[in-house]
Amino acid sequence: MFTGQSSSLRVRWAMPDLFSRTCRRSVHSEMQSRFRLFFRLSAILLFMACATTARANDHVVFGLDWKAEAEYGGYYQALATGIYARHGLDVTIEEGGPQINHMQLLMGGRVDFNLGGGRAIEFAQEHLPFLAVAAIFQRDLSVLIAHPGVGNDNFAALKGKPIMIGADTRNGWWRFLAAKYGYEDSQIRPYTFNLAPFLVNKDAIQEGYVSSEPYLIRQQGGIEPVVLPISDAGYLGYASIITTSAKLVKDNPGLVQRFVSASIEGWYSYLYGDPAPANRLIRKANPDMPKDLIDFGRKTMIQQGTVDSGDALKLGIGAMTDARWKAFYQSMVAVGVYRPGVDISKAYTTRFVDQRVGMDLKH
């Protein structure tokens, strides 16, 4: 009996043990399957994330035409607030200056985008493989500045009087003003980007930017200058034009679109949001730039409608139209700046603008 009981007990105890081992094997097998599935999914997700990151972090070098200041606030805002990054761009902004020719760097492939001033028609006239892809300034910031109380209160009054302008200006809007108001090249005096000659001579007249020189003249000279915007004289040229190579437009239009759209959003954010992020980067890049001057520049651009006026009010910042390019070209042909018969459609493309991008950020 004892032996049978013992055998029976062993069987009864063995049965649960066998069941337990079977269950453990089943559970272990299921867990292994789940772990294999988990690792496979993890590997797939990691691969997708890496691939997305590789596609997203497109490095772009963007050349300015002067040192960091409020006039470039939208670009610095897009960088500082992560707008460029959200568009999958790793952007390096390179300052310009009197000794830096970013147009040459663009031609040499050293920068991907460049602020090409207002004369992109030269691309078509000289058969250069570059295009204007956005016009950030609907109104040129350029002005002529004079002392008050000496009779230089309008463009017509400046005929025959010495005017200090830069070399680039001689072949640009100066020709337009000269034709309209009868100016002669004999009036031209060199402009050295130094206010001292203006401040010591009450008869002096010089070029400048409405967003900077008037403020500095008030601060340094204690006078309220006469400011004559060339846009008020009927000058139709766009300014702060983003340019790039025709090759990049052809080979990677998605990158061009992302850069243009992100820059436009940056400008809406800078003008209508909190400009502090951009201003910090501007002062970091250009420590000599006073905070008050940055604030004045931004305020002036808003008041003057430099960025957000005209077609931009309907089509969004950066707007360009065939009609305006044509009108500008014809006005400059009339004064000898451009040759007649140029196919100006090869100077620009509206493919990346006029889409009302970022207008929801305006408030």
C-alpha positions in Angstrom: 0.0 0.0 0.0 2.7 2.4 1.0 4.5 1.8 -2.3 1.3 2.4 -4.3 0.5 5.5 -2.4 4.0 6.7 -2.9 3.7 6.0 -6.6 0.3 7.7 -6.7 1.6 10.7 -4.9 4.5 11.0 -7.2 2.1 10.9 -10.2 -0.1 13.5 -8.6 2.8 15.8 -7.8 4.4 15.1 -11.2 1.3 16.1 -13.1 1.2 19.7 -11.9 5.0 20.0 -12.4 4.7 18.8 -16.0 1.8 21.3 -16.5 3.9 24.0 -15.0 6.9 23.3 -17.2 4.6 23.1 -20.3 3.0 26.5 -19.4 6.4 28.0 -18.8 7.7 26.8 -22.2 4.5 28.2 -23.8 4.8 31.5 -22.0 8.6 31.7 -22.7 7.9 30.9 -26.4 5.3 33.6 -26.6 7.5 36.1 -24.8 10.3 35.3 -27.3 8.0 36.0 -30.2 6.9 39.2 -28.7 10.4 40.3 -28.0 11.4 39.4 -31.6 8.5 41.4 -32.9 9.3 44.3 -30.6 12.9 44.5 -31.7 11.9 44.2 -35.3 9.5 47.1 -35.0 12.1 49.1 -33.0 14.6 48.5 -35.7 12.1 49.6 -38.4 11.2 52.7 -36.4 14.8 53.6 -35.8 15.6 53.2 -39.5 12.7 55.4 -40.4 13.7 58.0 -37.8 17.3 58.0 -39.0 16.2 58.2 -42.7 13.8 61.1 -41.8 16.5 62.9 -39.9 18.9 62.5 -42.8 16.4 63.9 -45.2 15.3 66.7 -42.8 18.7 68.2 -41.9 19.5 69.7 -45.2 22.4 72.2 -44.6 21.9 75.6 -46.3 24.3 78.5 -46.3 22.5 81.9 -46.7 24.5 85.0 -47.5 23.4 88.5 -46.4 24.4 91.7 -48.2 25.4 93.5 -45.0 26.1 92.9 -41.3 23.4 91.6 -39.0 20.7 94.2 -38.3 16.9 94.6 -38.1 16.7 94.5 -41.9 17.4 90.8 -41.7 15.3 90.2 -38.7 12.9 87.6 -40.3 15.8 85.3 -41.3 17.3 85.4 -37.8 13.8 84.9 -36.3 13.4 81.7 -38.5 16.7 80.5 -37.2 16.2 81.4 -33.5 12.7 80.1 -33.1 13.3 76.8 -34.9 11.2 77.6 -38.0 14.0 76.6 -40.3 14.5 73.4 -38.4 10.7 72.6 -38.6 11.0 72.9 -42.3 13.9 70.4 -42.2 16.7 72.9 -42.7 20.0 73.5 -40.9 20.7 77.1 -41.9 23.9 79.0 -41.5 23.5 82.7 -42.0 26.7 84.5 -43.2 27.0 88.3 -42.8 28.0 90.5 -45.6 30.0 93.7 -45.6 32.0 96.1 -47.7 34.7 93.5 -48.4 32.4 90.5 -49.0 30.7 89.8 -52.3 28.2 87.1 -51.7 27.0 87.2 -55.3 30.5 85.9 -56.3 30.2 83.3 -53.6 26.8 82.2 -54.9 28.3 82.0 -58.4 31.1 79.9 -57.0 28.8 77.6 -55.1 30.0 78.7 -51.7 26.5 79.8 -50.6 23.2 78.3 -51.5 21.0 81.4 -51.3 21.9 85.0 -51.4 20.3 88.4 -50.9 20.7 89.7 -54.4 19.7 93.3 -54.0 17.0 94.7 -56.4 18.6 94.2 -59.8 17.9 90.5 -60.5 17.1 91.4 -64.1 20.9 91.5 -64.6 20.8 87.7 -64.4 18.7 87.6 -67.6 20.6 90.4 -69.3 24.0 88.8 -68.7 22.7 85.2 -69.2 23.7 84.2 -65.7 22.2 80.9 -64.4 20.6 82.5 -61.3 17.0 83.4 -60.3 15.2 85.6 -57.9 12.8 83.4 -55.9 11.3 85.8 -53.4 11.1 89.6 -52.9 11.0 90.2 -49.2 10.9 94.0 -49.4 8.0 95.4 -51.4 9.4 98.9 -50.9 13.1 99.7 -51.1 14.5 101.1 -47.9 16.8 103.5 -49.7 16.4 107.2 -49.1 18.1 110.5 -49.7 18.7 112.4 -46.5 19.2 116.2 -46.1 19.4 118.8 -43.3 16.2 120.6 -42.3 15.7 124.3 -43.0 18.0 124.7 -46.0 15.5 124.1 -48.8 16.3 120.5 -49.6 12.8 119.2 -48.7 11.9 117.3 -51.9 13.6 115.4 -54.8 13.2 118.3 -57.2 15.1 120.6 -54.9 18.2 118.5 -55.0 18.9 119.1 -58.7 22.5 120.4 -59.2 23.5 119.9 -55.5 26.3 117.5 -54.3 24.9 114.1 -53.2 26.9 111.4 -51.5 26.0 107.9 -52.9 27.8 104.5 -53.1 29.2 102.9 -56.2 26.4 100.4 -56.5 23.8 103.1 -56.3 25.2 104.9 -59.4 24.1 102.1 -61.6 20.7 101.5 -59.9 18.1 103.9 -58.5 20.3 106.9 -59.0 19.7 106.6 -62.8 16.0 106.5 -62.2 16.0 109.7 -60.0 18.4 111.4 -62.4 16.1 110.9 -65.3 13.0 111.9 -63.4 14.5 115.0 -61.7 17.3 116.1 -64.0 20.2 115.1 -61.8 23.7 115.0 -63.3 26.5 112.6 -62.5 28.6 115.7 -61.7 26.6 116.0 -58.5 27.8 112.6 -57.2 30.2 112.5 -54.3 31.5 109.3 -52.7 29.6 107.9 -49.8 31.9 106.1 -47.2 29.2 104.9 -44.8 30.4 107.4 -42.3 28.0 110.1 -41.0 30.7 112.6 -40.0 30.8 114.5 -43.4 27.0 114.8 -43.3 26.8 116.0 -39.7 29.4 118.8 -40.1 27.9 120.2 -43.3 24.3 121.5 -43.2 24.2 121.5 -47.0 25.2 117.9 -47.3 22.9 115.3 -48.8 23.5 111.6 -48.7 21.9 108.2 -49.3 20.9 105.9 -46.5 18.3 103.4 -45.2 15.1 104.8 -43.7 15.5 102.2 -41.0 18.9 103.2 -39.7 20.6 106.5 -40.8 17.8 108.8 -39.7 18.0 107.3 -36.2 21.8 107.6 -36.0 21.6 111.2 -37.3 19.2 112.1 -34.5 21.3 110.4 -31.9 24.7 111.7 -33.1 23.8 115.1 -34.5 20.7 116.0 -32.5 18.8 117.0 -35.7 15.6 115.9 -37.3 16.7 115.1 -40.9 14.7 115.4 -44.1 14.1 111.9 -45.3 13.1 111.2 -48.9 12.2 107.5 -49.7 13.0 106.6 -53.3 9.8 104.5 -53.3 7.8 107.7 -52.9 9.5 109.0 -56.1 7.9 106.1 -58.0 10.9 103.6 -58.0 9.4 100.2 -58.5 12.3 97.9 -57.7 11.9 95.1 -55.2 14.6 94.8 -52.5 16.0 92.1 -50.2 15.5 89.6 -53.0 16.3 86.0 -52.2 18.3 84.5 -55.1 19.7 81.1 -55.9 21.1 79.1 -58.8 18.9 77.8 -61.6 20.5 74.4 -61.0 19.2 74.2 -57.4 15.7 75.3 -58.6 15.8 72.5 -61.2 17.4 69.8 -59.1 15.9 70.4 -55.7 12.8 72.6 -55.9 11.5 71.1 -52.6 14.5 72.6 -50.7 14.0 76.0 -52.3 10.4 75.9 -51.4 11.1 75.0 -47.8 13.8 77.7 -47.5 11.5 80.4 -49.0 8.4 79.4 -47.0 10.4 79.2 -43.7 12.0 82.6 -44.3 8.5 84.1 -45.0 7.2 82.6 -41.8 10.2 84.1 -40.0 9.3 87.5 -41.3 5.7 87.3 -40.1 6.9 86.1 -36.7 9.5 88.9 -36.5 7.1 91.7 -37.5 3.9 90.6 -35.7 5.2 88.4 -32.9 8.0 88.6 -30.3 11.2 89.8 -32.0 13.4 89.1 -29.0 14.8 85.7 -30.3 16.0 87.3 -33.6 17.3 90.4 -31.9 19.5 88.3 -29.6 21.0 86.5 -32.5 21.5 89.8 -34.4 23.4 91.3 -31.5 25.4 88.1 -31.0 26.5 88.2 -34.7 27.0 92.0 -34.6 27.8 93.2 -31.1 28.2 96.8 -32.2 24.5 97.0 -33.1 22.6 98.9 -30.4 19.3 97.4 -29.2 17.5 100.7 -29.7 18.6 100.8 -33.4 17.3 97.3 -33.9 14.0 98.3 -32.3 13.8 101.4 -34.5 14.6 99.5 -37.7 11.8 97.0 -37.0 9.3 99.7 -36.1 10.1 101.7 -39.2 9.7 98.6 -41.5 6.3 98.1 -40.0 5.3 101.7 -40.4 6.6 102.1 -43.9 5.1 98.8 -45.1 8.6 97.7 -46.3 7.8 94.0 -46.1 4.0 93.8 -45.8 2.4 96.1 -48.4 1.2 96.1 -51.9 0.9 92.6 -53.4 2.1 91.1 -50.2 -1.1 92.1 -48.4 -3.0 89.7 -50.7 -0.4 87.1 -51.7 1.8 87.0 -48.6 5.2 88.3 -47.8 7.8 87.6 -50.5 5.2 88.3 -53.2 6.4 88.9 -56.8 4.2 89.5 -59.9 5.0 89.5 -63.6 3.2 92.9 -64.0 5.5 94.6 -61.5 8.7 93.0 -62.8 7.7 94.2 -66.3 6.9 97.7 -65.1 10.2 98.0 -63.2 12.1 96.7 -66.2 10.5 99.1 -68.6 11.1 102.0 -66.2 14.8 101.2 -66.1 15.2 100.5 -69.8 13.9 104.1 -70.3 16.8 105.5 -68.2 19.5 103.2 -69.8 20.0 100.8 -66.9 18.9 97.7 -68.9 19.0 96.9 -72.6 15.6 96.6 -74.4 14.6 93.1 -75.5 15.7 91.2 -72.4 13.6 88.1 -71.6 13.0 89.0 -68.0 11.1 85.8 -67.3 14.6 84.2 -67.0 15.5 86.6 -64.1 12.9 85.3 -61.6 10.3 82.7 -60.8 7.1 83.1 -58.9 6.9 79.4 -58.3 7.8 79.6 -54.6 5.8 82.6 -53.6 2.3 84.1 -53.9 0.9 81.2 -51.8 -0.2 83.2 -48.7 2.2 81.2 -46.6 2.4 82.3 -43.0 -0.4 84.8 -43.2 -2.1 83.1 -40.3 0.8 84.2 -38.1 -0.2 87.9 -38.7 -2.2 89.3 -35.8 
